[in-house]
Amino acid sequence: MRTGRLAGIHRTSPLFTGMRDHGRLAGRCGGCEFAPVCGGSRSRAFTLAGDPYAEDPWCSYQPGNFPYPADLAAMGLRPAA
């Protein structure tokens, strides 16, 4: 049985706050310049890897391949590590 309001659980749960922290992402998602915007599918990562912070296994993007670095800077994103 749930004891708190859903919004409060979403805001304070270590799992949910961790999933919003793109610095905790692993694999390609962890090194992706679009992680702050996209974050990959945490449900697919958990289902297929058993880890909600693992890379999104269905994402075909390879970090660092975005050809317009000036556009990244304009969006406030940094190039892939």
N, C-alpha and C positions, 0 to 999 in steps of 0.2 A: 504494500500500500504506500502511495506517495504521501509524504508528510509536508512537503513545501510546495509553493507555487511554481509552476513550470518555468516562468521567466526567471525566478530566483535560482532555480536549479541550473538553468542554462548559463546564467551569469557567474555562478560561483563554483560549480562542479569542477574538480581538477581535470576531468576528462574533457569537458567542453571548453574550458579556458585553454587547455593544452592544444586542442585542435585549432583554435584561433591563433595560436602562436606559431607563425610560419617558420620561426627559427628552430622549432623542434622537429620539423619534417626531415625525413631521411631520404637517401637515394637521390634520384633525379629531381624530385620535388624539393628536396632540401637545397639543391644548388641552382634551382630555376629562378631566373629573373622575374618571372610572373607569379611566383609563390604568394606575394602579398595580395594579388588580385584574384588568383585562381585557387591555389591551395590543393588542387587535385581532389579526387574523390576519396574522402576518408572512409566511406563505407566500403568501397571496393578494396582499398588497402587492407582494412580490417578483415574483410571476408576472405580475401585470397592470400594474405600474408600473416594474418593473425595479429597485426600491429596497426593501430589506427594512424600511426605516424610514418608508416612505410610509404614508399613512392606509389603513385597511382599506376598500377600495372597495365592499364589500357591506354595511357597517354603516350602518344607517339612523338611528342615534341622532345627534342634533345636540347637541353639548356645551352645557351650561348650561340644559338643559330639564328637569332632574330637579326635581320640584316640592317636595321635602322637604329643605331645606338642613340642618335639625337632624339628620336621619338621616345625611347625609354626614359631619357633624362627629363623630357617634357612631361612625362607621366609621373615623375618622381620615383622611378624604378632604377635600380642599379644593374649593370650587366652581370651575367652569371659568373659565379666564382670559378 
